Amino acid sequence: MMRRILGGILLVPGAWALIAPQANLGLPELRWMARSSFPGEALVGAVIVGLAYYLIGQVPTGAVGRIGNPESSISAERDGRFRPELVRKLKT
């Protein structure tokens, strides 16, 4: 539970660090955010948001989640041979 709370707390400054450098393009009332940012802040924000999502438990799924799972490979086995039966299996 503590990890989720810490993740939620880290999400706020991480989102701020992602949004602040782009505030010049938005409303004139929000341009002060861009003046408070530093070079590379968006990269730092992306790392903080990624850490926050990890702590909350929102791990990305999809291609990242299938690495190392031979059942989900559609084109090759570990030895690199083509497996058309897996392609047919995914199409059905």
Stockholm file with secondary structure:
# STOCKHOLM 1.0

chainA/1-92         MMRRILGGILLVPGAWALIAPQANLGLPELRWMARSSFPGEALVGAVIVGLAYYLIGQVPTGAVGRIGNPESSISAERDGRFRPELVRKLKT
#=GR chainA/1-92 SS CHHHHHHHHHHHHHHHHHHGGGGGGSCGGGHHHHHTCCTTHHHHHHHHHHHHHHHHTCCCCSTGGGTTCGGGCSSBCTTCCBCHHHHHHHHC
#=GC SS_cons        CHHHHHHHHHHHHHHHHHHGGGGGGSCGGGHHHHHTCCTTHHHHHHHHHHHHHHHHTCCCCSTGGGTTCGGGCSSBCTTCCBCHHHHHHHHC
//
